[in-house]
Amino acid sequence: MTLRYGLPHGIACSFTLPLVLGMAWGEHPDRDAALQRVFDTDRNTAVGRLRDFLHQLEVRTEFSDYGVSAQDAREMVQHAMQSARGKNFIGTQTSIALP
């Protein structure tokens, strides 16, 4: 996002946090238990709360908010998921569901 769309790096990292949380929760039981303790709620509510928090900070949380088409967003996420970090953190079986 920073290189392609000129988005500041911190925003590029933070605006996808709700997406990453939703993708990570449900992949590993130990991590799921930790996330449930941290957020004290279920996955969908946690994702919504994180999104609302970012909105309070005036961070928009959709790729389209930054002029990125749904197709380009899917391609960027898919590319990221093929990297060592994506495979290590989320897992290789995660499906990508973008609005």
DSSP file (Angstrom, degrees, kcal/mol; ACC not computed):
  #  RESIDUE AA STRUCTURE BP1 BP2  ACC     N-H-->O    O-->H-N    N-H-->O    O-->H-N    TCO  KAPPA ALPHA  PHI   PSI    X-CA   Y-CA   Z-CA
    1    1 A M     >        0   0    0      0, 0.0     4,-1.9     0, 0.0     6,-1.5   0.000 360.0 360.0 360.0 -37.5    0.0    0.0    0.0
    2    2 A T  H  >  +     0   0    0      4,-0.2     4,-1.2     3,-0.2     7,-0.1   0.950 360.0  36.9 -67.4 -47.8    2.9    2.3    0.8
    3    3 A L  H  4 S+     0   0    0      2,-0.2    -1,-0.2     1,-0.1     0, 0.0   0.914 126.6  35.9 -72.6 -42.6    4.7    1.7   -2.5
    4    4 A R  H  4 S+     0   0    0      1,-0.1    -2,-0.2     3,-0.0    -1,-0.1   0.864 133.9  20.4 -79.2 -37.4    1.7    1.4   -4.8
    5    5 A Y  H  < S-     0   0    0     -4,-1.9    -3,-0.2     2,-0.1    -2,-0.2   0.389  96.7-117.7-120.3   1.8   -0.7    3.9   -3.3
    6    6 A G     <  +     0   0    0     -4,-1.2    -4,-0.2    -5,-0.3    -3,-0.1   0.680  55.9 158.6  72.1  17.1    1.6    6.3   -1.3
    7    7 A L        -     0   0    0     -6,-1.5    -1,-0.2     1,-0.1    -2,-0.1  -0.558  51.7-101.4 -74.7 134.3   -0.1    5.4    2.0
    8    8 A P     >  -     0   0    0      0, 0.0     4,-2.7     0, 0.0     3,-0.4  -0.270  33.0-119.1 -53.7 142.3    2.0    6.2    5.1
    9    9 A H  H  > S+     0   0    0      1,-0.2     4,-2.1     2,-0.2     5,-0.2   0.862 110.6  53.6 -56.7 -42.2    3.5    2.9    6.4
   10   10 A G  H  > S+     0   0    0      1,-0.2     4,-2.2     2,-0.2    -1,-0.2   0.894 112.5  43.9 -62.5 -40.0    1.9    3.1    9.8
   11   11 A I  H  > S+     0   0    0     -3,-0.4     4,-2.8     2,-0.2     5,-0.3   0.904 110.2  56.1 -69.8 -41.6   -1.6    3.5    8.2
   12   12 A A  H  < S+     0   0    0     -4,-2.7     4,-0.4     1,-0.2    -2,-0.2   0.868 114.0  40.9 -58.5 -36.5   -0.8    0.8    5.7
   13   13 A C  H  < S+     0   0    0     -4,-2.1     3,-0.3    -5,-0.2    -1,-0.2   0.888 119.3  43.4 -77.2 -40.3   -0.1   -1.6    8.5
   14   14 A S  H >< S+     0   0    0     -4,-2.2     3,-1.8     1,-0.2    -2,-0.2   0.836  99.3  65.4 -81.8 -32.8   -2.9   -0.6   10.8
   15   15 A F  T 3< S+     0   0    0     -4,-2.8     4,-0.3     1,-0.3    -1,-0.2   0.765 102.8  50.9 -66.4 -21.1   -5.9   -0.3    8.5
   16   16 A T  T 3> S+     0   0    0     -4,-0.4     4,-2.8    -3,-0.3    -1,-0.3   0.443  79.0 101.5 -92.0   0.2   -5.8   -4.1    7.8
   17   17 A L  H <> S+     0   0    0     -3,-1.8     4,-2.9     1,-0.2     5,-0.2   0.882  80.4  50.6 -55.9 -42.4   -5.7   -5.1   11.5
   18   18 A P  H  > S+     0   0    0      0, 0.0     4,-2.4     0, 0.0    -1,-0.2   0.922 112.6  47.9 -61.3 -40.0   -9.4   -6.0   11.6
   19   19 A L  H  > S+     0   0    0     -4,-0.3     4,-2.0    -3,-0.2    -2,-0.2   0.937 113.3  47.2 -62.2 -47.0   -8.9   -8.2    8.5
   20   20 A V  H  X S+     0   0    0     -4,-2.8     4,-2.7     2,-0.2     5,-0.2   0.908 111.0  51.8 -63.0 -42.8   -5.8   -9.8    9.9
   21   21 A L  H  X S+     0   0    0     -4,-2.9     4,-2.4    -5,-0.2    -1,-0.2   0.937 110.7  48.2 -59.1 -46.8   -7.6  -10.5   13.2
   22   22 A G  H  < S+     0   0    0     -4,-2.4    -1,-0.2    -5,-0.2    -2,-0.2   0.852 114.5  45.9 -62.6 -35.0  -10.5  -12.1   11.4
   23   23 A M  H  < S+     0   0    0     -4,-2.0    -1,-0.2    -5,-0.2    -2,-0.2   0.854 114.6  47.0 -75.6 -35.4   -8.2  -14.2    9.3
   24   24 A A  H >< S+     0   0    0     -4,-2.7     3,-1.6    -5,-0.2     4,-0.5   0.858  93.4  84.6 -76.3 -35.9   -5.9  -15.3   12.3
   25   25 A W  T 3< S+     0   0    0     -4,-2.4    65,-0.0     1,-0.3     7,-0.0  -0.550  94.1  28.8 -73.6 120.6   -8.8  -16.2   14.7
   26   26 A G  T 3  S+     0   0    0     -2,-0.5    -1,-0.3     2,-0.3    -2,-0.1   0.398  97.1  89.5 111.7   0.4   -9.8  -19.8   14.0
   27   27 A E  S <  S+     0   0    0     -3,-1.6    -2,-0.1     1,-0.3    -3,-0.1   0.793  93.6  22.3 -96.8 -33.5   -6.6  -21.1   12.7
   28   28 A H     >  -     0   0    0     -4,-0.5     4,-2.8     1,-0.1    -2,-0.3  -0.981  64.9-142.6-141.2 123.7   -4.9  -22.3   15.9
   29   29 A P  H  > S+     0   0    0      0, 0.0     4,-2.3     0, 0.0     5,-0.2   0.863 102.0  51.1 -55.1 -41.4   -6.7  -23.3   19.2
   30   30 A D  H  > S+     0   0    0      2,-0.2     4,-1.9     1,-0.2     5,-0.1   0.926 113.7  44.2 -64.1 -43.6   -3.9  -21.8   21.4
   31   31 A R  H  > S+     0   0    0      2,-0.2     4,-2.9     1,-0.2     5,-0.2   0.900 111.3  54.7 -67.0 -39.9   -4.0  -18.5   19.6
   32   32 A D  H  X S+     0   0    0     -4,-2.8     4,-2.5     1,-0.2    -2,-0.2   0.910 107.7  49.8 -59.4 -42.1   -7.8  -18.5   19.6
   33   33 A A  H  X S+     0   0    0     -4,-2.3     4,-2.0    -5,-0.2    -1,-0.2   0.904 111.6  48.5 -64.0 -41.0   -7.8  -18.9   23.3
   34   34 A A  H  X S+     0   0    0     -4,-1.9     4,-2.5     2,-0.2    -2,-0.2   0.920 112.5  47.9 -65.6 -43.2   -5.3  -16.1   23.8
   35   35 A L  H  X S+     0   0    0     -4,-2.9     4,-2.8     1,-0.2     5,-0.3   0.889 110.0  52.5 -64.7 -38.7   -7.3  -13.8   21.5
   36   36 A Q  H  X>S+     0   0    0     -4,-2.5     4,-1.8    -5,-0.2     5,-0.5   0.899 111.1  47.4 -64.4 -39.3  -10.5  -14.7   23.3
   37   37 A R  H  <5S+     0   0    0     -4,-2.0    -2,-0.2     2,-0.2    -1,-0.2   0.925 114.3  46.9 -65.6 -44.1   -8.9  -13.7   26.6
   38   38 A V  H  <5S+     0   0    0     -4,-2.5    -2,-0.2     1,-0.2    -1,-0.2   0.932 124.2  30.6 -64.1 -47.3   -7.5  -10.5   25.2
   39   39 A F  H  <5S-     0   0    0     -4,-2.8    -1,-0.2     2,-0.2    -2,-0.2   0.638  91.8-145.1 -90.3 -14.9  -10.8   -9.3   23.6
   40   40 A D  T  <5S+     0   0    0     -4,-1.8     2,-0.3    -5,-0.3    -3,-0.2   0.856  71.4  65.1  53.2  39.7  -13.1  -11.0   26.1
   41   41 A T  S   <S-     0   0    0     -5,-0.5    -1,-0.2    -6,-0.2    -2,-0.2  -0.923  92.1 -66.0-165.6-174.0  -15.6  -11.8   23.3
   42   42 A D     >  -     0   0    0     -2,-0.3     4,-2.4    -3,-0.1     5,-0.2  -0.336  52.0 -98.8 -84.9 170.6  -16.1  -13.7   20.1
   43   43 A R  H  > S+     0   0    0      1,-0.2     4,-2.7     2,-0.2     5,-0.2   0.922 118.5  48.4 -56.6 -52.4  -14.2  -13.2   16.8
   44   44 A N  H  > S+     0   0    0      1,-0.2     4,-2.1     2,-0.2    -1,-0.2   0.891 113.6  46.7 -62.5 -40.2  -16.8  -11.1   15.1
   45   45 A T  H  > S+     0   0    0      2,-0.2     4,-2.6     1,-0.2    -1,-0.2   0.907 112.2  51.3 -67.2 -40.4  -17.4   -8.8   18.0
   46   46 A A  H  X S+     0   0    0     -4,-2.4     4,-2.6     2,-0.2     5,-0.2   0.921 109.6  49.5 -62.1 -44.3  -13.6   -8.4   18.4
   47   47 A V  H  X S+     0   0    0     -4,-2.7     4,-2.5     1,-0.2    -1,-0.2   0.925 112.4  48.6 -60.5 -44.3  -13.1   -7.5   14.7
   48   48 A G  H  X S+     0   0    0     -4,-2.1     4,-2.7    -5,-0.2    -2,-0.2   0.899 111.2  49.5 -62.7 -41.8  -15.9   -5.0   15.0
   49   49 A R  H  X S+     0   0    0     -4,-2.6     4,-2.6     2,-0.2    -2,-0.2   0.911 111.7  48.3 -64.8 -42.0  -14.5   -3.4   18.1
   50   50 A L  H  X S+     0   0    0     -4,-2.6     4,-2.3     2,-0.2    -2,-0.2   0.917 112.3  49.0 -64.4 -42.4  -11.0   -3.2   16.5
   51   51 A R  H  X S+     0   0    0     -4,-2.5     4,-2.2    -5,-0.2    -2,-0.2   0.927 112.0  49.0 -61.7 -45.2  -12.5   -1.6   13.4
   52   52 A D  H  X S+     0   0    0     -4,-2.7     4,-2.1     2,-0.2    -2,-0.2   0.896 109.4  52.7 -61.9 -40.8  -14.5    0.9   15.6
   53   53 A F  H  X S+     0   0    0     -4,-2.6     4,-1.2     1,-0.2    -1,-0.2   0.933 110.0  47.5 -60.5 -46.6  -11.4    1.8   17.5
   54   54 A L  H  <>S+     0   0    0     -4,-2.3     5,-2.9     1,-0.2     3,-0.3   0.885 109.3  54.1 -63.1 -37.8   -9.5    2.5   14.3
   55   55 A H  H ><5S+     0   0    0     -4,-2.2     3,-1.8     1,-0.2    -1,-0.2   0.880 103.3  56.4 -63.4 -37.1  -12.4    4.6   13.1
   56   56 A Q  H 3<5S+     0   0    0     -4,-2.1    -1,-0.2     1,-0.3    -2,-0.2   0.822 106.4  50.7 -62.5 -29.6  -12.2    6.6   16.3
   57   57 A L  T 3<5S-     0   0    0     -4,-1.2    -1,-0.3    -3,-0.3    -2,-0.2   0.346 123.1-111.6 -86.5   6.0   -8.6    7.3   15.4
   58   58 A E  T < 5S+     0   0    0     -3,-1.8     2,-0.7     1,-0.2    -3,-0.2   0.805  72.1 141.5  64.3  32.9   -9.8    8.4   11.9
   59   59 A V      < -     0   0    0     -5,-2.9    -1,-0.2    -8,-0.1    -2,-0.2  -0.929  46.4-141.2-102.4 115.4   -8.1    5.4   10.3
   60   60 A R        -     0   0    0     -2,-0.7    -5,-0.0    -3,-0.1     6,-0.0  -0.504   9.2-156.9 -74.5 148.1  -10.4    4.0    7.5
   61   61 A T        +     0   0    0     -2,-0.2     2,-0.4   -45,-0.1   -42,-0.1   0.194  57.7  83.5-120.8  16.1  -10.3    0.2    7.4
   62   62 A E  S >  S-     0   0    0      1,-0.1     3,-1.2    36,-0.0     4,-0.5  -0.948  71.1-132.6-120.6 143.0  -11.4   -0.8    3.9
   63   63 A F  G > >S+     0   0    0     -2,-0.4     3,-2.1     1,-0.3     5,-1.7   0.897 109.3  60.6 -55.7 -39.8   -9.1   -1.1    0.9
   64   64 A S  G > 5S+     0   0    0      1,-0.3     3,-1.7     3,-0.2    -1,-0.3   0.779  90.7  68.7 -61.5 -25.7  -11.7    0.9   -1.1
   65   65 A D  G < 5S+     0   0    0     -3,-1.2    -1,-0.3     1,-0.3    -2,-0.2   0.729 104.0  44.7 -62.0 -20.6  -11.2    3.8    1.3
   66   66 A Y  G < 5S-     0   0    0     -3,-2.1    -1,-0.3    -4,-0.5    -2,-0.2   0.131 127.0 -96.8-112.4  17.9   -7.8    4.2   -0.2
   67   67 A G  T < 5S+     0   0    0     -3,-1.7     2,-0.5     1,-0.3    -3,-0.2   0.704  77.3 141.4  79.4  20.1   -8.8    3.8   -3.9
   68   68 A V      < -     0   0    0     -5,-1.7    -1,-0.3    -6,-0.1    -2,-0.1  -0.839  47.8-130.0-100.4 127.9   -8.0    0.1   -4.2
   69   69 A S     >  -     0   0    0     -2,-0.5     4,-2.6     1,-0.1     5,-0.2  -0.293  23.3-112.5 -69.2 159.5  -10.4   -2.1   -6.2
   70   70 A A  H  > S+     0   0    0      1,-0.2     4,-2.5     2,-0.2     5,-0.2   0.893 118.7  51.3 -59.3 -40.8  -11.7   -5.3   -4.7
   71   71 A Q  H  > S+     0   0    0      2,-0.2     4,-2.3     1,-0.2    -1,-0.2   0.931 111.0  46.4 -64.2 -46.3   -9.7   -7.3   -7.2
   72   72 A D  H  > S+     0   0    0      2,-0.2     4,-2.5     1,-0.2    -2,-0.2   0.893 112.1  52.2 -63.2 -38.7   -6.4   -5.5   -6.4
   73   73 A A  H  X S+     0   0    0     -4,-2.6     4,-2.7     2,-0.2     5,-0.2   0.938 109.4  48.7 -62.6 -46.9   -7.1   -5.9   -2.7
   74   74 A R  H  X S+     0   0    0     -4,-2.5     4,-2.8     1,-0.2    -2,-0.2   0.915 112.2  49.4 -59.3 -42.6   -7.6   -9.6   -3.1
   75   75 A E  H  X S+     0   0    0     -4,-2.3     4,-2.5     2,-0.2    -1,-0.2   0.907 111.6  48.1 -64.4 -41.7   -4.4   -9.9   -5.1
   76   76 A M  H  X S+     0   0    0     -4,-2.5     4,-2.5     2,-0.2    -2,-0.2   0.918 114.3  45.9 -65.0 -43.2   -2.4   -7.9   -2.6
   77   77 A V  H  X S+     0   0    0     -4,-2.7     4,-2.5     2,-0.2    -2,-0.2   0.930 112.7  50.4 -65.9 -44.3   -3.7  -10.0    0.3
   78   78 A Q  H  X S+     0   0    0     -4,-2.8     4,-0.9    -5,-0.2    -2,-0.2   0.922 111.3  49.1 -59.1 -44.1   -3.1  -13.3   -1.6
   79   79 A H  H >< S+     0   0    0     -4,-2.5     3,-0.8     1,-0.2     4,-0.5   0.925 111.4  49.3 -60.8 -45.3    0.4  -12.2   -2.3
   80   80 A A  H >< S+     0   0    0     -4,-2.5     3,-1.1     1,-0.2     6,-0.6   0.869 106.6  56.3 -62.3 -36.7    1.0  -11.3    1.3
   81   81 A M  H 3< S+     0   0    0     -4,-2.5    -1,-0.2     1,-0.3    -2,-0.2   0.695 101.8  57.2 -71.0 -17.7   -0.4  -14.6    2.4
   82   82 A Q  T << S+     0   0    0     -4,-0.9    -1,-0.3    -3,-0.8    -2,-0.2   0.575  89.5  95.5 -86.9 -10.3    2.2  -16.4    0.3
   83   83 A S  S <> S-     0   0    0     -3,-1.1     4,-2.5    -4,-0.5     5,-0.3  -0.279  93.1-105.1 -75.0 166.5    5.1  -14.7    2.0
   84   84 A A  H  > S+     0   0    0      1,-0.2     4,-2.3     2,-0.2     5,-0.2   0.896 121.7  50.3 -58.8 -41.3    6.9  -16.3    4.9
   85   85 A R  H  > S+     0   0    0      2,-0.2     4,-3.0     1,-0.2     5,-0.4   0.926 110.2  49.2 -64.8 -44.3    5.2  -14.0    7.4
   86   86 A G  H  >>S+     0   0    0     -6,-0.6     4,-1.9     1,-0.2     5,-1.5   0.923 115.0  43.8 -61.1 -45.1    1.8  -14.8    6.0
   87   87 A K  H  <5S+     0   0    0     -4,-2.5    -1,-0.2    -7,-0.2    -2,-0.2   0.870 117.6  46.4 -68.0 -37.2    2.3  -18.5    6.1
   88   88 A N  H  <5S+     0   0    0     -4,-2.3    -2,-0.2    -5,-0.3    -1,-0.2   0.925 120.8  34.2 -71.6 -45.8    3.9  -18.4    9.6
   89   89 A F  H  <5S+     0   0    0     -4,-3.0    -3,-0.2    -5,-0.2    -2,-0.2   0.925 134.2  17.3 -81.2 -46.7    1.4  -16.1   11.3
   90   90 A I  T  <5S-     0   0    0     -4,-1.9    -3,-0.2    -5,-0.4     2,-0.2   0.894 101.7-119.3 -95.7 -48.2   -1.9  -17.0    9.7
   91   91 A G      < -     0   0    0     -5,-1.5     3,-0.5   -10,-0.1    -1,-0.1  -0.464  21.6 -91.5 118.4 163.7   -1.4  -20.4    8.0
   92   92 A T  S    S+     0   0    0      1,-0.2    -1,-0.1    -2,-0.2    -5,-0.1   0.605 114.1  60.3 -89.4 -12.0   -1.6  -21.6    4.5
   93   93 A Q  S    S+     0   0    0     -3,-0.1    -1,-0.2    -6,-0.1     2,-0.1   0.444  71.8 123.6 -97.0   0.3   -5.3  -22.8    4.6
   94   94 A T        -     0   0    0     -3,-0.5     2,-0.2   -13,-0.1    -3,-0.1  -0.390  55.1-138.0 -66.8 132.1   -6.9  -19.4    5.4
   95   95 A S        -     0   0    0     -2,-0.1     2,-0.7   -72,-0.1    -1,-0.1  -0.625  13.1-129.9 -86.4 152.3   -9.5  -18.2    2.9
   96   96 A I        +     0   0    0     -2,-0.2     2,-0.6     2,-0.0   -18,-0.0  -0.898  28.0 175.8-108.0 113.1   -9.5  -14.6    1.9
   97   97 A A        +     0   0    0     -2,-0.7    -2,-0.0   -78,-0.1   -74,-0.0  -0.915   5.5 173.5-120.9 105.4  -12.8  -12.9    2.1
   98   98 A L              0   0    0     -2,-0.6   -36,-0.0     1,-0.1    -2,-0.0  -0.832 360.0 360.0-108.6 147.9  -12.8   -9.2    1.3
   99   99 A P              0   0    0      0, 0.0   -29,-0.1     0, 0.0    -1,-0.1   0.517 360.0 360.0 -63.3 360.0  -15.9   -7.0    1.1
